[in-house]
Amino acid sequence: VQLQASGGGLVETGGSLRLSCAASGRISSISDMNWYRQAPGKQRELVAGITIDGSPNYADFVEGRFTISRDNAKNTVYLQMNSLKPEDTAVYYCNAVIRVMLRRNIYWGQGTQVTVSS
């Protein structure tokens, strides 16, 4: 099983980016899917999560600027980020709880860099 994150880049303050994370491999099912981020010198923190039925949750710092969604047919989770701020600069990671046959594990993507210039 692999998670492949994409969509990061360099954007100006107030700009937007859409991150994608696609899971592939011998997947039986995927439950929770999440986005985390880690800025230099800081701990990794949860940005947003979404359950299998599409219920989202967000960190307080999102303040309505980000939207998490998923396409279960494509095993993909998205993070639409609007009104980006310099403090959103970080490497963004996706993870997912994936069942392969009878075993459930948490898998992580490789990270995608988001840089917001002031």
Secondary structure, DSSP 4 states (H G I P E B T S, - for coil): -EEEEE--EEEETT--EEEEEEEESS-SEEEEEEEEEE-TTS--EEEEEE-TT--EEE-GGGTT-EEEEEEGGGTEEEEEE-S--GGG-EEEEEEEEEEETTEEEEEE---EEEEEE-
